[in-house]
Amino acid sequence: MKCAIGIFLIAQALLTYLAIKMMYTPFIVKALNRNTGVMTVSYSYPLTYWLICIASGMMLIVGTYLVFAKEKKQIFN
């Protein structure tokens, strides 16, 4: 049962990551230095993107733990 829940959490984490990767586009900020002519481009994602990525990472870790967790055998005396 643990293994099935772990596989479900891993699949959910991967699908969530792929879905938000398609939905969110970064804010692009371009800055041009007029003295040197060098343009600096920086990308910034909204806070909800990072929160969902952290939650997906946690689901991935918990799912991996559940898949590889050993079943404890009970010893009856």
PDB file with one MODEL, atoms N, CA, C and O in Angstrom:
MODEL        1
ATOM      1  N   MET A   1       0.822  -1.198   0.000  1.00  0.00           N
ATOM      2  CA  MET A   1       0.000   0.000   0.000  1.00  0.00           C
ATOM      3  C   MET A   1       0.865   1.261   0.000  1.00  0.00           C
ATOM      4  O   MET A   1       0.561   2.248  -0.670  1.00  0.00           O
ATOM      5  N   LYS A   2       1.968   1.196   0.783  1.00  0.00           N
ATOM      6  CA  LYS A   2       2.866   2.346   0.809  1.00  0.00           C
ATOM      7  C   LYS A   2       3.466   2.615  -0.563  1.00  0.00           C
ATOM      8  O   LYS A   2       3.621   3.763  -0.979  1.00  0.00           O
ATOM      9  N   CYS A   3       3.798   1.538  -1.254  1.00  0.00           N
ATOM     10  CA  CYS A   3       4.417   1.681  -2.575  1.00  0.00           C
ATOM     11  C   CYS A   3       3.444   2.325  -3.565  1.00  0.00           C
ATOM     12  O   CYS A   3       3.847   3.162  -4.372  1.00  0.00           O
ATOM     13  N   ALA A   4       2.186   1.945  -3.508  1.00  0.00           N
ATOM     14  CA  ALA A   4       1.193   2.515  -4.423  1.00  0.00           C
ATOM     15  C   ALA A   4       0.984   4.002  -4.157  1.00  0.00           C
ATOM     16  O   ALA A   4       0.879   4.798  -5.090  1.00  0.00           O
ATOM     17  N   ILE A   5       0.924   4.366  -2.887  1.00  0.00           N
ATOM     18  CA  ILE A   5       0.772   5.787  -2.535  1.00  0.00           C
ATOM     19  C   ILE A   5       2.014   6.566  -2.960  1.00  0.00           C
ATOM     20  O   ILE A   5       1.910   7.695  -3.438  1.00  0.00           O
ATOM     21  N   GLY A   6       3.181   5.962  -2.785  1.00  0.00           N
ATOM     22  CA  GLY A   6       4.425   6.609  -3.197  1.00  0.00           C
ATOM     23  C   GLY A   6       4.486   6.843  -4.690  1.00  0.00           C
ATOM     24  O   GLY A   6       4.906   7.910  -5.138  1.00  0.00           O
ATOM     25  N   ILE A   7       4.069   5.852  -5.467  1.00  0.00           N
ATOM     26  CA  ILE A   7       4.067   6.003  -6.934  1.00  0.00           C
ATOM     27  C   ILE A   7       3.087   7.092  -7.346  1.00  0.00           C
ATOM     28  O   ILE A   7       3.371   7.887  -8.242  1.00  0.00           O
ATOM     29  N   PHE A   8       1.916   7.126  -6.679  1.00  0.00           N
ATOM     30  CA  PHE A   8       0.937   8.169  -6.967  1.00  0.00           C
ATOM     31  C   PHE A   8       1.505   9.553  -6.667  1.00  0.00           C
ATOM     32  O   PHE A   8       1.330  10.475  -7.464  1.00  0.00           O
ATOM     33  N   LEU A   9       2.185   9.712  -5.529  1.00  0.00           N
ATOM     34  CA  LEU A   9       2.749  11.021  -5.182  1.00  0.00           C
ATOM     35  C   LEU A   9       3.853  11.441  -6.152  1.00  0.00           C
ATOM     36  O   LEU A   9       3.957  12.617  -6.502  1.00  0.00           O
ATOM     37  N   ILE A  10       4.667  10.495  -6.584  1.00  0.00           N
ATOM     38  CA  ILE A  10       5.720  10.821  -7.546  1.00  0.00           C
ATOM     39  C   ILE A  10       5.107  11.267  -8.867  1.00  0.00           C
ATOM     40  O   ILE A  10       5.534  12.268  -9.441  1.00  0.00           O
ATOM     41  N   ALA A  11       4.113  10.534  -9.352  1.00  0.00           N
ATOM     42  CA  ALA A  11       3.460  10.905 -10.611  1.00  0.00           C
ATOM     43  C   ALA A  11       2.771  12.266 -10.484  1.00  0.00           C
ATOM     44  O   ALA A  11       2.837  13.087 -11.399  1.00  0.00           O
ATOM     45  N   GLN A  12       2.111  12.501  -9.351  1.00  0.00           N
ATOM     46  CA  GLN A  12       1.432  13.778  -9.124  1.00  0.00           C
ATOM     47  C   GLN A  12       2.429  14.930  -9.114  1.00  0.00           C
ATOM     48  O   GLN A  12       2.159  15.984  -9.689  1.00  0.00           O
ATOM     49  N   ALA A  13       3.576  14.742  -8.469  1.00  0.00           N
ATOM     50  CA  ALA A  13       4.587  15.795  -8.405  1.00  0.00           C
ATOM     51  C   ALA A  13       5.130  16.118  -9.794  1.00  0.00           C
ATOM     52  O   ALA A  13       5.287  17.288 -10.142  1.00  0.00           O
ATOM     53  N   LEU A  14       5.415  15.091 -10.584  1.00  0.00           N
ATOM     54  CA  LEU A  14       5.959  15.325 -11.924  1.00  0.00           C
ATOM     55  C   LEU A  14       4.941  15.996 -12.838  1.00  0.00           C
ATOM     56  O   LEU A  14       5.279  16.913 -13.586  1.00  0.00           O
ATOM     57  N   LEU A  15       3.691  15.536 -12.775  1.00  0.00           N
ATOM     58  CA  LEU A  15       2.664  16.145 -13.615  1.00  0.00           C
ATOM     59  C   LEU A  15       2.365  17.588 -13.200  1.00  0.00           C
ATOM     60  O   LEU A  15       2.115  18.440 -14.053  1.00  0.00           O
ATOM     61  N   THR A  16       2.391  17.863 -11.907  1.00  0.00           N
ATOM     62  CA  THR A  16       2.182  19.231 -11.429  1.00  0.00           C
ATOM     63  C   THR A  16       3.305  20.137 -11.910  1.00  0.00           C
ATOM     64  O   THR A  16       3.059  21.259 -12.354  1.00  0.00           O
ATOM     65  N   TYR A  17       4.533  19.651 -11.821  1.00  0.00           N
ATOM     66  CA  TYR A  17       5.671  20.460 -12.282  1.00  0.00           C
ATOM     67  C   TYR A  17       5.559  20.758 -13.780  1.00  0.00           C
ATOM     68  O   TYR A  17       5.786  21.889 -14.212  1.00  0.00           O
ATOM     69  N   LEU A  18       5.209  19.745 -14.563  1.00  0.00           N
ATOM     70  CA  LEU A  18       5.076  19.972 -16.006  1.00  0.00           C
ATOM     71  C   LEU A  18       3.935  20.930 -16.326  1.00  0.00           C
ATOM     72  O   LEU A  18       4.037  21.733 -17.253  1.00  0.00           O
ATOM     73  N   ALA A  19       2.858  20.847 -15.568  1.00  0.00           N
ATOM     74  CA  ALA A  19       1.718  21.728 -15.812  1.00  0.00           C
ATOM     75  C   ALA A  19       2.052  23.179 -15.491  1.00  0.00           C
ATOM     76  O   ALA A  19       1.701  24.074 -16.260  1.00  0.00           O
ATOM     77  N   ILE A  20       2.725  23.427 -14.365  1.00  0.00           N
ATOM     78  CA  ILE A  20       3.027  24.821 -14.027  1.00  0.00           C
ATOM     79  C   ILE A  20       4.136  25.372 -14.909  1.00  0.00           C
ATOM     80  O   ILE A  20       4.223  26.581 -15.124  1.00  0.00           O
ATOM     81  N   LYS A  21       4.977  24.492 -15.416  1.00  0.00           N
ATOM     82  CA  LYS A  21       6.020  24.943 -16.344  1.00  0.00           C
ATOM     83  C   LYS A  21       5.389  25.496 -17.619  1.00  0.00           C
ATOM     84  O   LYS A  21       5.919  26.426 -18.228  1.00  0.00           O
ATOM     85  N   MET A  22       4.252  24.920 -18.019  1.00  0.00           N
ATOM     86  CA  MET A  22       3.560  25.379 -19.223  1.00  0.00           C
ATOM     87  C   MET A  22       2.716  26.623 -18.949  1.00  0.00           C
ATOM     88  O   MET A  22       2.567  27.472 -19.828  1.00  0.00           O
ATOM     89  N   MET A  23       2.157  26.742 -17.729  1.00  0.00           N
ATOM     90  CA  MET A  23       1.231  27.837 -17.431  1.00  0.00           C
ATOM     91  C   MET A  23       1.934  29.162 -17.145  1.00  0.00           C
ATOM     92  O   MET A  23       1.525  30.209 -17.646  1.00  0.00           O
ATOM     93  N   TYR A  24       2.980  29.112 -16.346  1.00  0.00           N
ATOM     94  CA  TYR A  24       3.617  30.347 -15.906  1.00  0.00           C
ATOM     95  C   TYR A  24       4.721  30.764 -16.870  1.00  0.00           C
ATOM     96  O   TYR A  24       5.561  29.954 -17.263  1.00  0.00           O
ATOM     97  N   THR A  25       4.705  32.022 -17.236  1.00  0.00           N
ATOM     98  CA  THR A  25       5.787  32.578 -18.037  1.00  0.00           C
ATOM     99  C   THR A  25       6.526  33.596 -17.183  1.00  0.00           C
ATOM    100  O   THR A  25       5.898  34.326 -16.416  1.00  0.00           O
ATOM    101  N   PRO A  26       7.830  33.658 -17.300  1.00  0.00           N
ATOM    102  CA  PRO A  26       8.582  34.564 -16.437  1.00  0.00           C
ATOM    103  C   PRO A  26       8.418  36.022 -16.861  1.00  0.00           C
ATOM    104  O   PRO A  26       8.145  36.334 -18.020  1.00  0.00           O
ATOM    105  N   PHE A  27       8.593  36.894 -15.880  1.00  0.00           N
ATOM    106  CA  PHE A  27       8.675  38.315 -16.182  1.00  0.00           C
ATOM    107  C   PHE A  27      10.073  38.577 -16.718  1.00  0.00           C
ATOM    108  O   PHE A  27      11.061  38.173 -16.105  1.00  0.00           O
ATOM    109  N   ILE A  28      10.160  39.242 -17.840  1.00  0.00           N
ATOM    110  CA  ILE A  28      11.457  39.517 -18.453  1.00  0.00           C
ATOM    111  C   ILE A  28      11.784  40.990 -18.250  1.00  0.00           C
ATOM    112  O   ILE A  28      11.005  41.872 -18.612  1.00  0.00           O
ATOM    113  N   VAL A  29      12.946  41.237 -17.668  1.00  0.00           N
ATOM    114  CA  VAL A  29      13.409  42.604 -17.439  1.00  0.00           C
ATOM    115  C   VAL A  29      14.706  42.785 -18.211  1.00  0.00           C
ATOM    116  O   VAL A  29      15.675  42.060 -17.991  1.00  0.00           O
ATOM    117  N   LYS A  30      14.718  43.753 -19.113  1.00  0.00           N
ATOM    118  CA  LYS A  30      15.915  44.028 -19.908  1.00  0.00           C
ATOM    119  C   LYS A  30      16.480  45.370 -19.481  1.00  0.00           C
ATOM    120  O   LYS A  30      15.751  46.354 -19.363  1.00  0.00           O
ATOM    121  N   ALA A  31      17.790  45.402 -19.249  1.00  0.00           N
ATOM    122  CA  ALA A  31      18.458  46.650 -18.879  1.00  0.00           C
ATOM    123  C   ALA A  31      19.640  46.856 -19.820  1.00  0.00           C
ATOM    124  O   ALA A  31      20.473  45.965 -19.987  1.00  0.00           O
ATOM    125  N   LEU A  32      19.705  48.022 -20.424  1.00  0.00           N
ATOM    126  CA  LEU A  32      20.774  48.337 -21.361  1.00  0.00           C
ATOM    127  C   LEU A  32      21.696  49.369 -20.741  1.00  0.00           C
ATOM    128  O   LEU A  32      21.262  50.445 -20.330  1.00  0.00           O
ATOM    129  N   ASN A  33      22.977  49.026 -20.680  1.00  0.00           N
ATOM    130  CA  ASN A  33      23.987  49.966 -20.222  1.00  0.00           C
ATOM    131  C   ASN A  33      24.433  50.776 -21.431  1.00  0.00           C
ATOM    132  O   ASN A  33      25.068  50.238 -22.338  1.00  0.00           O
ATOM    133  N   ARG A  34      24.113  52.038 -21.451  1.00  0.00           N
ATOM    134  CA  ARG A  34      24.393  52.872 -22.631  1.00  0.00           C
ATOM    135  C   ARG A  34      25.880  53.134 -22.836  1.00  0.00           C
ATOM    136  O   ARG A  34      26.305  53.414 -23.957  1.00  0.00           O
ATOM    137  N   ASN A  35      26.677  53.050 -21.776  1.00  0.00           N
ATOM    138  CA  ASN A  35      28.118  53.281 -21.917  1.00  0.00           C
ATOM    139  C   ASN A  35      28.820  52.119 -22.611  1.00  0.00           C
ATOM    140  O   ASN A  35      29.678  52.328 -23.469  1.00  0.00           O
ATOM    141  N   THR A  36      28.455  50.903 -22.240  1.00  0.00           N
ATOM    142  CA  THR A  36      29.142  49.739 -22.804  1.00  0.00           C
ATOM    143  C   THR A  36      28.337  49.057 -23.903  1.00  0.00           C
ATOM    144  O   THR A  36      28.905  48.318 -24.707  1.00  0.00           O
ATOM    145  N   GLY A  37      27.031  49.286 -23.954  1.00  0.00           N
ATOM    146  CA  GLY A  37      26.185  48.640 -24.948  1.00  0.00           C
ATOM    147  C   GLY A  37      25.800  47.224 -24.579  1.00  0.00           C
ATOM    148  O   GLY A  37      25.297  46.475 -25.417  1.00  0.00           O
ATOM    149  N   VAL A  38      26.033  46.850 -23.329  1.00  0.00           N
ATOM    150  CA  VAL A  38      25.712  45.503 -22.881  1.00  0.00           C
ATOM    151  C   VAL A  38      24.275  45.481 -22.358  1.00  0.00           C
ATOM    152  O   VAL A  38      23.884  46.310 -21.537  1.00  0.00           O
ATOM    153  N   MET A  39      23.502  44.519 -22.848  1.00  0.00           N
ATOM    154  CA  MET A  39      22.125  44.370 -22.369  1.00  0.00           C
ATOM    155  C   MET A  39      22.063  43.200 -21.397  1.00  0.00           C
ATOM    156  O   MET A  39      22.513  42.097 -21.708  1.00  0.00           O
ATOM    157  N   THR A  40      21.506  43.450 -20.229  1.00  0.00           N
ATOM    158  CA  THR A  40      21.324  42.414 -19.213  1.00  0.00           C
ATOM    159  C   THR A  40      19.863  42.011 -19.199  1.00  0.00           C
ATOM    160  O   THR A  40      18.973  42.852 -19.073  1.00  0.00           O
ATOM    161  N   VAL A  41      19.625  40.715 -19.328  1.00  0.00           N
ATOM    162  CA  VAL A  41      18.263  40.186 -19.319  1.00  0.00           C
ATOM    163  C   VAL A  41      18.118  39.315 -18.085  1.00  0.00           C
ATOM    164  O   VAL A  41      18.919  38.407 -17.860  1.00  0.00           O
ATOM    165  N   SER A  42      17.087  39.594 -17.278  1.00  0.00           N
ATOM    166  CA  SER A  42      16.824  38.753 -16.110  1.00  0.00           C
ATOM    167  C   SER A  42      15.389  38.263 -16.164  1.00  0.00           C
ATOM    168  O   SER A  42      14.480  38.971 -16.597  1.00  0.00           O
ATOM    169  N   TYR A  43      15.213  37.025 -15.709  1.00  0.00           N
ATOM    170  CA  TYR A  43      13.906  36.385 -15.701  1.00  0.00           C
ATOM    171  C   TYR A  43      13.455  36.221 -14.255  1.00  0.00           C
ATOM    172  O   TYR A  43      14.254  35.862 -13.390  1.00  0.00           O
ATOM    173  N   SER A  44      12.195  36.481 -13.997  1.00  0.00           N
ATOM    174  CA  SER A  44      11.661  36.357 -12.655  1.00  0.00           C
ATOM    175  C   SER A  44      10.293  35.690 -12.722  1.00  0.00           C
ATOM    176  O   SER A  44       9.426  36.095 -13.497  1.00  0.00           O
ATOM    177  N   TYR A  45      10.114  34.664 -11.899  1.00  0.00           N
ATOM    178  CA  TYR A  45       8.832  33.971 -11.820  1.00  0.00           C
ATOM    179  C   TYR A  45       8.039  34.505 -10.633  1.00  0.00           C
ATOM    180  O   TYR A  45       8.630  34.995  -9.670  1.00  0.00           O
ATOM    181  N   PRO A  46       6.714  34.420 -10.683  1.00  0.00           N
ATOM    182  CA  PRO A  46       5.905  34.869  -9.543  1.00  0.00           C
ATOM    183  C   PRO A  46       6.083  33.938  -8.343  1.00  0.00           C
ATOM    184  O   PRO A  46       6.569  32.816  -8.485  1.00  0.00           O
ATOM    185  N   LEU A  47       5.689  34.408  -7.174  1.00  0.00           N
ATOM    186  CA  LEU A  47       5.867  33.653  -5.936  1.00  0.00           C
ATOM    187  C   LEU A  47       5.086  32.347  -5.946  1.00  0.00           C
ATOM    188  O   LEU A  47       5.558  31.345  -5.408  1.00  0.00           O
ATOM    189  N   THR A  48       3.915  32.338  -6.538  1.00  0.00           N
ATOM    190  CA  THR A  48       3.125  31.103  -6.552  1.00  0.00           C
ATOM    191  C   THR A  48       3.838  29.992  -7.324  1.00  0.00           C
ATOM    192  O   THR A  48       3.678  28.818  -6.991  1.00  0.00           O
ATOM    193  N   TYR A  49       4.612  30.335  -8.335  1.00  0.00           N
ATOM    194  CA  TYR A  49       5.384  29.342  -9.078  1.00  0.00           C
ATOM    195  C   TYR A  49       6.363  28.637  -8.148  1.00  0.00           C
ATOM    196  O   TYR A  49       6.475  27.411  -8.153  1.00  0.00           O
ATOM    197  N   TRP A  50       7.072  29.437  -7.347  1.00  0.00           N
ATOM    198  CA  TRP A  50       8.067  28.854  -6.442  1.00  0.00           C
ATOM    199  C   TRP A  50       7.413  28.051  -5.332  1.00  0.00           C
ATOM    200  O   TRP A  50       7.956  27.025  -4.921  1.00  0.00           O
ATOM    201  N   LEU A  51       6.260  28.488  -4.833  1.00  0.00           N
ATOM    202  CA  LEU A  51       5.565  27.732  -3.796  1.00  0.00           C
ATOM    203  C   LEU A  51       5.097  26.382  -4.321  1.00  0.00           C
ATOM    204  O   LEU A  51       5.193  25.374  -3.621  1.00  0.00           O
ATOM    205  N   ILE A  52       4.592  26.359  -5.550  1.00  0.00           N
ATOM    206  CA  ILE A  52       4.147  25.099  -6.138  1.00  0.00           C
ATOM    207  C   ILE A  52       5.343  24.191  -6.409  1.00  0.00           C
ATOM    208  O   ILE A  52       5.236  22.976  -6.245  1.00  0.00           O
ATOM    209  N   CYS A  53       6.475  24.749  -6.817  1.00  0.00           N
ATOM    210  CA  CYS A  53       7.675  23.938  -7.044  1.00  0.00           C
ATOM    211  C   CYS A  53       8.169  23.314  -5.742  1.00  0.00           C
ATOM    212  O   CYS A  53       8.580  22.154  -5.728  1.00  0.00           O
ATOM    213  N   ILE A  54       8.134  24.070  -4.658  1.00  0.00           N
ATOM    214  CA  ILE A  54       8.557  23.537  -3.362  1.00  0.00           C
ATOM    215  C   ILE A  54       7.613  22.431  -2.915  1.00  0.00           C
ATOM    216  O   ILE A  54       8.065  21.396  -2.426  1.00  0.00           O
ATOM    217  N   ALA A  55       6.305  22.634  -3.075  1.00  0.00           N
ATOM    218  CA  ALA A  55       5.338  21.607  -2.701  1.00  0.00           C
ATOM    219  C   ALA A  55       5.527  20.350  -3.558  1.00  0.00           C
ATOM    220  O   ALA A  55       5.430  19.235  -3.044  1.00  0.00           O
ATOM    221  N   SER A  56       5.793  20.516  -4.840  1.00  0.00           N
ATOM    222  CA  SER A  56       6.022  19.360  -5.716  1.00  0.00           C
ATOM    223  C   SER A  56       7.291  18.616  -5.315  1.00  0.00           C
ATOM    224  O   SER A  56       7.331  17.387  -5.348  1.00  0.00           O
ATOM    225  N   GLY A  57       8.311  19.353  -4.941  1.00  0.00           N
ATOM    226  CA  GLY A  57       9.553  18.726  -4.480  1.00  0.00           C
ATOM    227  C   GLY A  57       9.342  17.926  -3.211  1.00  0.00           C
ATOM    228  O   GLY A  57       9.891  16.835  -3.056  1.00  0.00           O
ATOM    229  N   MET A  58       8.545  18.471  -2.304  1.00  0.00           N
ATOM    230  CA  MET A  58       8.258  17.737  -1.064  1.00  0.00           C
ATOM    231  C   MET A  58       7.452  16.470  -1.357  1.00  0.00           C
ATOM    232  O   MET A  58       7.708  15.421  -0.766  1.00  0.00           O
ATOM    233  N   MET A  59       6.481  16.567  -2.268  1.00  0.00           N
ATOM    234  CA  MET A  59       5.715  15.374  -2.651  1.00  0.00           C
ATOM    235  C   MET A  59       6.617  14.329  -3.297  1.00  0.00           C
ATOM    236  O   MET A  59       6.441  13.131  -3.073  1.00  0.00           O
ATOM    237  N   LEU A  60       7.573  14.773  -4.089  1.00  0.00           N
ATOM    238  CA  LEU A  60       8.498  13.852  -4.741  1.00  0.00           C
ATOM    239  C   LEU A  60       9.363  13.133  -3.712  1.00  0.00           C
ATOM    240  O   LEU A  60       9.594  11.929  -3.825  1.00  0.00           O
ATOM    241  N   ILE A  61       9.840  13.865  -2.712  1.00  0.00           N
ATOM    242  CA  ILE A  61      10.676  13.254  -1.670  1.00  0.00           C
ATOM    243  C   ILE A  61       9.875  12.258  -0.841  1.00  0.00           C
ATOM    244  O   ILE A  61      10.349  11.152  -0.577  1.00  0.00           O
ATOM    245  N   VAL A  62       8.665  12.637  -0.428  1.00  0.00           N
ATOM    246  CA  VAL A  62       7.830  11.732   0.366  1.00  0.00           C
ATOM    247  C   VAL A  62       7.457  10.501  -0.458  1.00  0.00           C
ATOM    248  O   VAL A  62       7.479   9.384   0.059  1.00  0.00           O
ATOM    249  N   GLY A  63       7.116  10.690  -1.722  1.00  0.00           N
ATOM    250  CA  GLY A  63       6.780   9.558  -2.579  1.00  0.00           C
ATOM    251  C   GLY A  63       7.943   8.605  -2.757  1.00  0.00           C
ATOM    252  O   GLY A  63       7.760   7.388  -2.731  1.00  0.00           O
ATOM    253  N   THR A  64       9.145   9.148  -2.938  1.00  0.00           N
ATOM    254  CA  THR A  64      10.336   8.312  -3.074  1.00  0.00           C
ATOM    255  C   THR A  64      10.597   7.532  -1.785  1.00  0.00           C
ATOM    256  O   THR A  64      10.957   6.356  -1.824  1.00  0.00           O
ATOM    257  N   TYR A  65      10.412   8.197  -0.648  1.00  0.00           N
ATOM    258  CA  TYR A  65      10.586   7.504   0.627  1.00  0.00           C
ATOM    259  C   TYR A  65       9.591   6.350   0.754  1.00  0.00           C
ATOM    260  O   TYR A  65       9.959   5.248   1.163  1.00  0.00           O
ATOM    261  N   LEU A  66       8.327   6.610   0.400  1.00  0.00           N
ATOM    262  CA  LEU A  66       7.318   5.563   0.535  1.00  0.00           C
ATOM    263  C   LEU A  66       7.567   4.394  -0.409  1.00  0.00           C
ATOM    264  O   LEU A  66       7.262   3.252  -0.066  1.00  0.00           O
ATOM    265  N   VAL A  67       8.112   4.655  -1.582  1.00  0.00           N
ATOM    266  CA  VAL A  67       8.399   3.568  -2.526  1.00  0.00           C
ATOM    267  C   VAL A  67       9.530   2.688  -2.006  1.00  0.00           C
ATOM    268  O   VAL A  67       9.465   1.464  -2.116  1.00  0.00           O
ATOM    269  N   PHE A  68      10.564   3.303  -1.442  1.00  0.00           N
ATOM    270  CA  PHE A  68      11.731   2.534  -1.019  1.00  0.00           C
ATOM    271  C   PHE A  68      11.735   2.180   0.456  1.00  0.00           C
ATOM    272  O   PHE A  68      12.712   1.601   0.930  1.00  0.00           O
ATOM    273  N   ALA A  69      10.683   2.503   1.207  1.00  0.00           N
ATOM    274  CA  ALA A  69      10.619   2.181   2.628  1.00  0.00           C
ATOM    275  C   ALA A  69      10.452   0.671   2.805  1.00  0.00           C
ATOM    276  O   ALA A  69       9.691   0.020   2.089  1.00  0.00           O
ATOM    277  N   LYS A  70      11.169   0.151   3.756  1.00  0.00           N
ATOM    278  CA  LYS A  70      11.075  -1.273   4.055  1.00  0.00           C
ATOM    279  C   LYS A  70       9.901  -1.509   4.992  1.00  0.00           C
ATOM    280  O   LYS A  70       9.642  -0.707   5.889  1.00  0.00           O
ATOM    281  N   GLU A  71       9.205  -2.591   4.783  1.00  0.00           N
ATOM    282  CA  GLU A  71       8.096  -2.966   5.665  1.00  0.00           C
ATOM    283  C   GLU A  71       8.689  -3.526   6.952  1.00  0.00           C
ATOM    284  O   GLU A  71       9.571  -4.384   6.919  1.00  0.00           O
ATOM    285  N   LYS A  72       8.201  -3.037   8.072  1.00  0.00           N
ATOM    286  CA  LYS A  72       8.665  -3.552   9.362  1.00  0.00           C
ATOM    287  C   LYS A  72       7.862  -4.809   9.690  1.00  0.00           C
ATOM    288  O   LYS A  72       6.633  -4.818   9.622  1.00  0.00           O
ATOM    289  N   LYS A  73       8.573  -5.850  10.041  1.00  0.00           N
ATOM    290  CA  LYS A  73       7.905  -7.102  10.406  1.00  0.00           C
ATOM    291  C   LYS A  73       7.693  -7.110  11.924  1.00  0.00           C
ATOM    292  O   LYS A  73       8.594  -6.792  12.701  1.00  0.00           O
ATOM    293  N   GLN A  74       6.500  -7.476  12.309  1.00  0.00           N
ATOM    294  CA  GLN A  74       6.187  -7.542  13.730  1.00  0.00           C
ATOM    295  C   GLN A  74       6.523  -8.921  14.262  1.00  0.00           C
ATOM    296  O   GLN A  74       6.218  -9.942  13.646  1.00  0.00           O
ATOM    297  N   ILE A  75       7.156  -8.921  15.415  1.00  0.00           N
ATOM    298  CA  ILE A  75       7.531 -10.174  16.040  1.00  0.00           C
ATOM    299  C   ILE A  75       6.625 -10.397  17.243  1.00  0.00           C
ATOM    300  O   ILE A  75       6.573  -9.579  18.161  1.00  0.00           O
ATOM    301  N   PHE A  76       5.913 -11.516  17.220  1.00  0.00           N
ATOM    302  CA  PHE A  76       5.020 -11.846  18.327  1.00  0.00           C
ATOM    303  C   PHE A  76       5.715 -12.876  19.211  1.00  0.00           C
ATOM    304  O   PHE A  76       6.220 -13.885  18.721  1.00  0.00           O
ATOM    305  N   ASN A  77       5.737 -12.619  20.495  1.00  0.00           N
ATOM    306  CA  ASN A  77       6.368 -13.569  21.436  1.00  0.00           C
ATOM    307  C   ASN A  77       5.353 -14.471  22.044  1.00  0.00           C
ATOM    308  O   ASN A  77       5.697 -15.330  22.855  1.00  0.00           O
TER     309      ASN A  77
ENDMDL
END
